Amino acid sequence: MVETAEPLHVVKTKYLFLILLYYLRPSLVLDIGSLDGADSLRFRKMLPDATIFAFEANPYLYKTMIDDPRLAAARINIVNCIVSPKKGVARFYISKDSASGQSSGNRGTSSLLRRSGDPDVAEVIELPTCAIDQYLGDAGSAALWIDVEGAGYEVLSTAETVAEKVAVIHIEGELKPKWQNQKLKPDIANLAARLGFAFVAHSRNAEQQDMVFVNNGILKTRPELVRRALFLTRLHGPFFARYLTMMPEIWASS
């Protein structure tokens, strides 16, 4: 049974997540499936004092991120591993668009899962695995941004022992399978509910939707905060996501 913050809202989830970051002020953000670190840079603007980790399994994209001076200047910690419940090492399927030397196309299509029909795989490599619970040990609160091409369920499952420390989650889920043995949006929503999160909002798409979940404890003790974030997102999400970066931190607790 999926618990929701009724009524379930259809919004631009990226802006809702950013606004929730501002109000919730987590001390740790995990950007899992980072691609190029652009989202981590946005999170830094919202949270100048937070610890931010950007996870990118694709070694070619990882190298590009390591060489990007903006990420170093923003104190983004870049990690080259596969976030997976499997211990040790796991296979990673690199798509043609994100193979070595490829600069065009959709570079963010590599995955822990093999795409159905396997039409786009250029390489299969093995990488060390890691888990969300390894990074949340000393965190007061955390936020998760998960964009991992069909493997969202697997990634989120690694937070099971530390879920109470997670304030908010942004994660994508498919409505129709694209990868082999893939868990779909309802599976992810049910896992989040089991871990103690309320389903707050999702994007509008017929095949793949982004979802936002908020810790049930926050929803029960600070419902006005979630309502405010939803209101600002519906009113003009892009404007308020930028505007709040200029506001004094004292407004976060108002």
C-alpha positions in Angstrom: 0.0 0.0 0.0 1.6 3.3 -1.1 1.0 6.2 1.3 0.5 9.5 -0.4 0.2 13.1 0.6 -3.3 13.6 -0.8 -4.0 14.7 -3.4 -1.1 13.4 -5.4 0.3 16.4 -7.4 1.6 16.4 -11.0 4.3 19.0 -11.1 7.8 19.8 -12.5 9.5 17.6 -9.9 13.0 19.0 -10.3 11.8 22.4 -9.0 9.8 20.8 -6.2 13.0 18.9 -5.1 15.1 22.0 -5.1 12.6 24.0 -3.1 12.3 21.1 -0.6 16.1 21.1 -0.3 16.0 24.8 0.7 13.4 24.3 3.3 14.6 20.9 4.7 18.3 21.9 4.7 19.7 18.3 4.7 23.4 18.0 5.6 24.1 15.5 2.9 23.0 15.1 -0.7 23.7 12.0 -2.9 23.4 12.7 -6.6 23.3 9.1 -8.0 23.7 8.8 -11.7 25.2 12.2 -12.0 26.2 12.3 -15.7 28.1 15.6 -15.6 27.6 17.0 -12.1 25.2 19.7 -13.3 22.6 18.7 -10.7 25.2 18.6 -8.0 26.1 22.2 -8.8 22.4 23.2 -8.5 22.2 21.5 -5.1 25.3 23.4 -4.0 23.6 26.7 -4.7 20.7 25.6 -2.4 22.9 24.2 0.3 26.3 26.0 0.5 27.3 24.0 3.6 26.1 20.5 2.8 28.3 17.6 1.9 27.5 16.5 -1.7 28.5 13.3 -3.4 28.1 12.8 -7.1 28.1 9.1 -8.2 28.9 8.2 -11.8 29.6 4.6 -12.8 30.5 5.4 -16.4 34.3 5.8 -16.4 34.3 8.1 -19.4 31.8 10.5 -17.8 33.6 10.1 -14.5 36.8 11.3 -16.0 35.1 14.3 -17.5 33.7 15.2 -14.1 37.1 14.8 -12.4 38.6 17.2 -15.0 35.8 19.8 -14.5 37.2 22.7 -12.3 33.6 23.8 -11.5 32.9 20.6 -9.5 36.2 20.9 -7.6 35.5 24.6 -6.8 32.0 23.6 -5.6 33.4 20.9 -3.3 31.5 18.1 -5.0 32.9 14.7 -4.0 32.9 12.5 -7.2 32.6 8.7 -6.8 33.1 6.1 -9.5 31.2 3.0 -8.4 27.9 1.3 -9.0 25.3 1.9 -6.3 23.8 -1.6 -6.0 22.7 -4.1 -3.4 25.1 -6.6 -4.9 28.3 -6.8 -2.9 31.8 -6.6 -4.4 31.6 -5.9 -8.1 28.8 -5.7 -10.7 28.5 -5.4 -14.5 27.7 -2.1 -16.0 26.4 -1.7 -19.6 27.9 1.3 -21.4 25.7 2.5 -24.3 27.1 3.6 -27.7 26.2 7.2 -27.0 28.4 7.3 -23.9 31.3 5.2 -25.0 34.9 6.6 -25.2 35.2 9.6 -27.4 31.5 10.0 -28.0 30.4 13.6 -27.5 27.0 13.6 -29.2 23.7 11.8 -28.5 22.3 10.9 -25.1 25.3 10.2 -23.0 23.2 9.2 -19.9 21.8 5.9 -21.2 24.3 3.5 -19.6 23.0 1.3 -16.8 23.4 -1.4 -14.3 20.7 -3.2 -16.3 21.0 -4.5 -19.8 18.5 -2.8 -22.1 15.8 -5.2 -23.6 16.9 -6.3 -27.0 20.4 -5.0 -26.2 20.7 -2.7 -29.2 22.9 0.0 -27.8 25.6 -1.6 -25.7 29.1 -0.7 -26.7 30.9 -2.1 -23.7 30.3 -4.3 -20.6 32.6 -3.5 -17.7 32.9 -4.5 -14.1 33.1 -1.9 -11.3 33.1 -2.0 -7.5 29.7 -1.6 -5.9 28.7 0.7 -3.1 25.5 1.4 -1.2 23.7 4.4 0.2 24.0 3.2 3.7 27.8 3.5 3.5 27.4 7.3 3.2 24.7 8.1 5.7 26.4 6.9 8.9 27.2 10.3 10.4 24.7 12.4 8.4 22.0 14.3 10.4 19.7 14.2 7.4 20.1 13.4 3.7 18.4 13.9 0.3 18.6 11.5 -2.6 18.6 12.4 -6.3 18.5 9.1 -8.2 18.7 9.0 -12.0 20.1 5.6 -13.0 18.4 4.4 -16.2 16.0 1.7 -15.0 17.8 0.7 -11.8 16.2 3.1 -9.4 14.7 0.2 -7.3 18.0 -1.4 -6.9 19.7 1.9 -5.8 16.9 2.8 -3.3 17.0 -0.6 -1.7 20.5 0.1 -0.5 19.1 2.8 1.8 16.9 0.4 3.8 18.9 0.4 7.0 19.3 4.2 7.1 15.9 5.3 5.6 15.0 7.3 8.7 17.8 9.7 8.0 16.6 10.5 4.4 14.3 13.6 4.2 13.4 13.6 0.6 13.9 11.5 -2.6 13.7 12.3 -6.3 13.7 9.2 -8.4 12.6 8.2 -11.9 10.5 5.1 -12.7 9.3 3.6 -15.9 5.7 2.7 -16.6 6.7 0.2 -19.2 9.8 -2.0 -19.1 12.9 -0.9 -21.1 15.6 -3.0 -19.4 15.8 -6.6 -18.5 14.4 -7.7 -15.1 13.4 -4.1 -14.4 11.3 -2.9 -11.5 8.7 -0.3 -12.6 7.2 2.8 -11.1 4.7 0.9 -8.8 7.5 -1.3 -7.5 9.6 1.8 -6.6 6.6 3.5 -5.0 5.8 0.5 -2.9 9.5 0.1 -1.8 9.5 3.8 -0.8 6.3 3.3 1.2 7.8 0.3 3.0 10.9 2.4 3.9 8.7 5.1 5.4 8.1 7.7 2.7 5.0 9.4 1.4 4.5 9.8 -2.3 4.1 13.5 -2.8 4.2 14.2 -6.6 5.2 13.0 -10.0 5.9 14.3 -13.4 3.6 14.0 -16.4 4.9 11.4 -18.9 3.4 8.3 -20.5 6.4 6.1 -20.3 8.8 7.4 -17.6 7.9 9.6 -14.6 10.0 11.4 -12.0 8.7 11.0 -8.4 9.2 12.9 -5.2 8.9 11.2 -1.8 9.1 12.8 1.6 9.8 11.1 4.9 6.6 10.3 6.7 8.0 11.9 9.9 8.5 15.3 8.1 5.1 15.1 6.5 3.4 14.5 9.9 5.3 17.1 11.9 5.8 19.8 9.2 3.0 19.4 6.7 2.9 23.2 6.1 6.5 23.0 4.7 5.5 20.4 2.1 2.4 22.3 1.2 4.4 25.5 0.8 6.9 23.8 -1.5 4.1 22.4 -3.6 2.4 25.8 -3.8 5.6 27.5 -4.9 6.4 24.8 -7.5 2.9 25.1 -9.0 3.0 28.9 -9.0 6.4 29.3 -10.7 8.8 26.5 -9.9 11.8 27.8 -12.0 11.6 31.3 -10.5 11.4 30.2 -6.9 14.1 27.6 -7.2 16.4 30.4 -8.3 15.1 33.0 -5.9 15.5 30.9 -2.8 19.2 30.7 -3.3 19.4 34.4 -2.6 17.3 34.3 0.5 18.9 34.3 4.0 19.0 30.9 5.7 16.7 32.2 8.5 13.8 32.0 6.1 14.2 28.2 5.8 12.8 27.9 9.4 10.1 30.5 9.1 
